[in-house]
Amino acid sequence: MKTTLVLLALVAVAASAVIPAQQLNSANCLMCELVVKLAENPADREAHIIEQKFDAECKKVIPIPFVEKRCEAYGNSKIDVIINELEGGTAPEDVCTKLKEC
């Protein structure tokens, strides 16, 4: 009986560790796609403007805990990279895949 309870507890812990990783990967994909959408038009590719728009929209579309900090961290580390990909000629629909975000 104790062994069964211990095994169930281990399975529960393992399952809870996997779900957040999946959520995080899905969130990264959504955040990447959002940045691409905001920066798709070459006339709108000023990083600080995209970052402001991204921060506002990200909090609305990403369903994870502590979303504000996650959105801020993602924006700080990825917006310039995504803009560079778009300016380098990568098609908008290919950017997130190329960056391994989706």
C-alpha positions in Angstrom: 0.0 0.0 0.0 2.8 2.4 0.9 4.6 1.6 -2.4 1.4 2.4 -4.4 1.0 5.7 -2.6 4.7 6.6 -3.2 4.4 5.7 -6.9 1.2 7.7 -7.3 3.0 10.7 -5.6 5.9 10.3 -8.0 3.7 10.2 -11.0 1.8 13.3 -9.8 5.1 15.2 -9.4 6.4 14.1 -12.8 3.1 15.0 -14.5 3.1 18.5 -12.9 6.7 19.0 -14.1 5.8 18.2 -17.7 2.7 20.3 -18.0 4.4 23.6 -17.3 7.2 22.8 -19.8 4.5 22.2 -22.4 2.7 25.4 -21.4 5.9 27.4 -21.7 6.6 26.0 -25.2 3.1 26.9 -26.3 3.4 30.3 -24.7 6.8 31.0 -26.5 5.1 30.1 -29.8 2.2 32.4 -29.1 4.5 35.2 -28.0 6.7 34.8 -31.1 3.7 34.8 -33.4 2.5 37.9 -31.7 5.8 39.8 -32.2 5.8 38.7 -35.9 2.3 40.0 -36.3 3.2 43.3 -34.7 6.4 43.7 -36.7 5.2 42.2 -40.0 4.8 45.7 -41.6 8.3 47.1 -42.4 7.1 50.6 -41.5 6.2 49.5 -38.0 9.5 47.8 -37.0 10.7 50.2 -34.3 11.7 48.0 -31.4 10.4 50.2 -28.7 7.0 50.7 -30.3 6.7 46.9 -30.9 7.7 46.2 -27.3 5.0 48.6 -26.0 2.4 47.0 -28.1 3.7 43.5 -27.3 3.5 44.1 -23.6 -0.1 45.2 -23.8 -1.2 42.4 -26.1 0.8 39.6 -24.6 -0.9 39.8 -21.2 -4.2 39.3 -23.0 -3.4 36.3 -25.1 -0.9 34.2 -23.0 -2.7 32.0 -20.5 0.1 31.3 -18.0 0.8 32.3 -14.4 2.9 35.3 -13.9 2.3 36.4 -17.5 3.6 40.0 -17.0 7.1 38.9 -16.1 7.1 36.2 -18.8 6.0 38.7 -21.4 8.6 41.2 -20.3 11.4 38.7 -20.3 10.4 37.3 -23.7 10.1 40.8 -25.2 13.5 41.9 -23.9 15.2 38.8 -25.3 13.4 38.1 -28.5 11.9 41.2 -30.2 15.2 42.3 -31.7 16.0 38.8 -32.9 12.6 38.5 -34.6 12.9 41.9 -36.2 16.3 41.0 -37.5 14.9 37.8 -39.0 12.1 39.7 -40.7 14.5 42.4 -42.0 16.8 39.6 -43.2 14.1 38.4 -45.5 12.7 35.4 -43.5 9.0 35.1 -44.4 6.8 36.0 -41.4 5.2 32.5 -41.4 8.7 31.0 -41.1 10.3 33.2 -38.4 9.0 31.4 -35.3 9.9 27.9 -36.7 13.3 29.1 -37.7 13.9 30.4 -34.2 12.6 27.1 -32.7 9.8 28.9 -30.9 7.1 26.9 -32.6 
